Amino acid sequence: MSSRSHLAMTTPFGAALLLLLTWTTGDDPLPRTAPSTLDICSELAEARSSADDPIRAAEASSLLLNPRDPWFGRQAPERFQLCLLTSAGPMLLESRREWAPHGVDRFYNLVTAGYYDDSRIFRVVEDRWAQFGIHGNPEVASTWREESIPDDPPGLSNERGTLAFAFAVPDGRTTQVFFNLGDNSSTLDEEPFVPIARIISGQEVLDRIHSGYGETAGGGIRAGNQDPLFEGGNAFLDEHFPELDRILAAVVVTPGSGL
């Protein structure tokens, strides 16, 4: 039995992954109507959030508590796609290493370790941005708070649907990222905030993310009001800002994902 078949038989995540691989590689001999990529993305990411998913063992094995682990020093594939399942709906993203090598490497390694799963989209300003990336476990969040990477030179423009790292100081990017909800190129390109990915399907989900709390649920890094999020994690946000949308699962779905 191939490892792919074994994975499919033993976990719901594996079954969804096998379905995706079947449609993208043409291995399925049975002719039928192919589901949309976004449908498969949603199924795959939902399966990822199940308790028996093998990737979620990363946190249980303390991988996320060890930023110096070789896992986080890997180079990302030159190009990959990412399923992002949120409580507002699924999105399919594309990332290319040429756009921002340091940023894409960090994002890829965090995603494949399960860092963003079950995190809150805590800073949402209508037509501007939707920010997430503070882990729901305070111990993990605090471990990564100062684990910064070098800046990347300007690349993609901060147009609607792009994803970039947030930062306060030069060479200060760590784990927090934000979606551009509108065209922010005139203000953010100059900093520069360098996009690491862009939505290729499901962009309408951005308009459904709850924005009622604005800057009050932690705000940006530069405002200096995020300590309660690092200290209280998801429990704090769920108690005080219960309507926040969340990242349910993030899954790399193209070759080189490490799955």
C-alpha positions as CSV (number, residue, x, y, z in Angstrom):
1,M,0.0,0.0,0.0
2,S,1.4,3.5,-0.9
3,S,1.9,6.0,1.8
4,R,-0.7,8.2,0.1
5,S,-3.3,5.5,0.3
6,H,-2.4,4.7,3.9
7,L,-2.8,8.3,4.9
8,A,-6.2,8.5,3.2
9,M,-7.4,5.4,4.9
10,T,-6.4,6.4,8.4
11,T,-7.4,10.1,8.7
12,P,-10.1,12.4,7.4
13,F,-7.3,14.9,6.6
14,G,-5.6,12.2,4.5
15,A,-8.8,11.4,2.6
16,A,-9.3,15.1,1.7
17,L,-5.7,15.4,0.7
18,L,-5.9,12.4,-1.5
19,L,-9.0,13.9,-3.1
20,L,-7.1,17.1,-3.9
21,L,-4.1,15.2,-5.2
22,T,-6.4,13.1,-7.4
23,W,-7.9,16.0,-9.1
24,T,-4.6,17.9,-9.5
25,T,-2.5,15.0,-10.8
26,G,-5.1,13.1,-12.8
27,D,-4.7,9.8,-10.9
28,D,-8.4,9.1,-10.7
29,P,-9.5,6.8,-13.6
30,L,-13.2,7.4,-13.1
31,P,-14.6,10.3,-15.2
32,R,-16.8,12.6,-13.2
33,T,-17.5,16.3,-12.7
34,A,-14.6,17.8,-10.8
35,P,-15.4,19.9,-7.7
36,S,-14.1,23.4,-7.6
37,T,-10.7,24.0,-6.1
38,L,-12.3,26.1,-3.4
39,D,-14.6,23.2,-2.5
40,I,-11.7,20.9,-2.1
41,C,-9.8,23.5,-0.2
42,S,-12.7,23.8,2.3
43,E,-12.9,20.0,2.7
44,L,-9.2,19.7,3.2
45,A,-8.9,22.5,5.7
46,E,-12.0,21.2,7.7
47,A,-10.4,17.8,7.9
48,R,-7.1,19.4,9.1
49,S,-9.0,20.8,12.1
50,S,-10.1,17.3,13.2
51,A,-8.6,15.9,16.4
52,D,-6.8,13.0,14.7
53,D,-5.0,15.1,12.1
54,P,-1.3,14.1,12.2
55,I,0.0,17.6,11.6
56,R,-1.7,18.9,14.7
57,A,0.7,16.6,16.6
58,A,3.3,19.3,16.0
59,E,2.1,21.5,18.9
60,A,1.6,18.4,21.1
61,S,5.3,17.5,20.5
62,S,6.4,21.0,21.5
63,L,7.6,22.0,18.1
64,L,5.9,25.4,18.3
65,L,7.7,26.0,21.6
66,N,11.1,25.6,20.0
67,P,11.6,28.3,17.3
68,R,15.2,27.1,16.9
69,D,14.0,23.7,15.6
70,P,15.4,22.9,12.1
71,W,11.7,22.8,11.0
72,F,11.6,26.5,11.1
73,G,14.8,27.0,9.1
74,R,13.6,25.2,6.0
75,Q,13.3,27.0,2.6
76,A,9.8,27.2,1.2
77,P,9.0,25.8,-2.2
78,E,9.5,28.4,-5.0
79,R,5.7,28.4,-5.4
80,F,2.8,26.9,-3.5
81,Q,-0.9,27.2,-2.8
82,L,-2.5,27.4,0.6
83,C,-6.0,26.7,1.8
84,L,-7.2,29.0,4.6
85,L,-10.4,28.0,6.2
86,T,-11.9,30.8,8.3
87,S,-15.2,31.1,10.2
88,A,-16.2,33.5,7.4
89,G,-15.5,31.0,4.7
90,P,-12.6,29.3,2.7
91,M,-9.9,31.1,0.7
92,L,-7.2,29.8,-1.6
93,L,-3.9,31.7,-1.6
94,E,-0.9,31.6,-3.8
95,S,2.6,32.3,-2.5
96,R,5.9,32.7,-4.4
97,R,9.3,32.8,-2.7
98,E,10.6,35.4,-5.2
99,W,8.1,37.9,-3.8
100,A,9.7,37.9,-0.3
101,P,12.1,35.1,0.5
102,H,12.5,35.6,4.2
103,G,8.8,36.3,4.7
104,V,7.6,33.4,2.6
105,D,10.0,31.0,4.3
106,R,8.7,32.0,7.8
107,F,5.1,31.9,6.8
108,Y,5.4,28.5,5.1
109,N,7.1,27.0,8.1
110,L,4.6,28.4,10.6
111,V,1.7,27.2,8.5
112,T,3.0,23.7,8.1
113,A,3.6,23.5,11.9
114,G,0.0,24.4,12.5
115,Y,0.8,27.8,14.1
116,Y,-2.1,29.7,12.7
117,D,-4.8,27.0,13.3
118,D,-7.5,28.2,15.7
119,S,-6.3,31.8,15.9
120,R,-8.4,34.9,16.0
121,I,-8.6,37.6,13.4
122,F,-8.4,40.3,16.1
123,R,-7.8,43.5,14.2
124,V,-10.2,44.3,11.4
125,V,-10.7,47.8,10.0
126,E,-13.2,48.0,7.2
127,D,-11.6,48.6,3.8
128,R,-8.1,48.6,5.3
129,W,-6.9,45.4,6.9
130,A,-7.7,42.2,8.8
131,Q,-4.8,41.0,11.1
132,F,-4.1,37.7,12.8
133,G,-1.1,35.7,13.9
134,I,-1.0,35.8,17.8
135,H,-1.2,32.1,18.8
136,G,-4.1,31.2,21.0
137,N,-1.9,29.5,23.6
138,P,-0.1,32.2,25.6
139,E,3.0,30.1,26.0
140,V,3.4,29.6,22.3
141,A,2.5,33.2,21.5
142,S,5.1,34.6,24.0
143,T,7.8,32.2,22.7
144,W,7.5,33.7,19.2
145,R,6.9,37.4,20.1
146,E,10.5,38.4,19.5
147,E,11.5,35.8,17.0
148,S,12.0,38.2,14.1
149,I,13.3,37.8,10.6
150,P,15.2,40.2,8.3
151,D,13.3,42.6,6.0
152,D,12.7,41.7,2.4
153,P,13.0,44.3,-0.4
154,P,9.8,45.7,-1.9
155,G,8.0,43.3,-4.2
156,L,4.2,42.9,-4.7
157,S,2.1,45.9,-4.1
158,N,-0.4,46.0,-1.1
159,E,-3.5,45.7,-3.2
160,R,-6.7,44.1,-2.0
161,G,-6.4,40.4,-1.3
162,T,-2.7,40.4,-0.6
163,L,-1.2,39.1,2.7
164,A,1.8,40.7,4.4
165,F,3.6,40.6,7.7
166,A,2.9,43.3,10.3
167,F,5.8,44.9,12.0
168,A,6.8,47.9,14.2
169,V,10.5,48.3,13.5
170,P,13.0,47.3,10.8
171,D,13.8,43.6,10.7
172,G,10.9,43.2,13.1
173,R,8.5,40.7,11.4
174,T,7.6,37.7,13.6
175,T,4.3,35.9,13.2
176,Q,1.5,38.5,12.7
177,V,0.1,38.9,9.2
178,F,-2.7,40.9,7.7
179,F,-4.9,40.9,4.6
180,N,-5.3,44.1,2.7
181,L,-9.1,44.6,2.6
182,G,-8.7,47.5,0.1
183,D,-5.9,49.0,-2.0
184,N,-3.3,50.1,0.6
185,S,-0.5,50.5,-1.9
186,S,-0.2,54.3,-1.6
187,T,0.6,54.0,2.1
188,L,2.0,50.6,2.8
189,D,4.3,50.0,-0.1
190,E,6.6,52.8,1.0
191,E,7.3,51.4,4.5
192,P,7.6,48.7,3.0
193,F,5.1,46.1,4.0
194,V,6.0,43.3,1.6
195,P,3.2,40.9,0.6
196,I,4.0,37.2,0.9
197,A,0.8,35.8,-0.7
198,R,-2.4,36.8,-2.5
199,I,-5.9,35.3,-2.7
200,I,-6.6,33.6,-5.9
201,S,-10.1,32.3,-5.0
202,G,-12.6,33.3,-2.3
203,Q,-11.7,37.0,-2.0
204,E,-15.3,37.8,-1.2
205,V,-14.7,36.2,2.2
206,L,-12.7,39.3,3.2
207,D,-16.0,41.3,3.2
208,R,-17.6,38.9,5.7
209,I,-14.9,39.1,8.4
210,H,-16.4,40.7,11.5
211,S,-15.1,44.3,11.7
212,G,-17.2,45.6,14.6
213,Y,-14.4,45.8,17.1
214,G,-12.0,47.8,14.9
215,E,-8.8,48.5,16.8
216,T,-10.2,47.7,20.3
217,A,-9.4,44.0,20.4
218,G,-5.6,44.4,20.6
219,G,-4.9,46.7,17.7
220,G,-1.7,46.9,15.8
221,I,1.8,46.1,17.0
222,R,2.8,49.8,17.0
223,A,-0.1,50.9,19.3
224,G,1.4,48.8,22.1
225,N,-1.9,47.4,23.4
226,Q,-1.4,43.7,22.6
227,D,-0.1,42.4,26.0
228,P,-3.6,41.0,27.0
229,L,-3.6,38.9,23.8
230,F,-0.2,37.5,24.5
231,E,-1.0,36.9,28.2
232,G,-4.5,35.6,27.8
233,G,-4.6,34.1,24.3
234,N,-7.9,32.8,22.8
235,A,-9.5,32.7,26.2
236,F,-9.2,36.4,26.7
237,L,-10.4,37.3,23.2
238,D,-13.3,34.8,23.3
239,E,-14.5,36.3,26.6
240,H,-14.2,40.0,25.7
241,F,-14.6,39.9,21.9
242,P,-16.8,36.9,21.2
243,E,-17.8,37.9,17.7
244,L,-14.3,37.8,16.3
245,D,-13.9,35.6,13.2
246,R,-11.1,33.0,13.4
247,I,-8.7,31.0,11.3
248,L,-9.9,27.4,11.7
249,A,-7.0,25.8,9.7
250,A,-4.3,26.7,7.3
251,V,-3.0,24.0,5.0
252,V,-0.4,24.0,2.2
253,V,-1.8,21.9,-0.6
254,T,0.8,21.7,-3.3
255,P,4.0,19.6,-3.6
256,G,6.7,20.4,-1.0
257,S,4.2,21.0,1.7
258,G,5.9,18.6,4.1
259,L,2.6,16.8,4.7
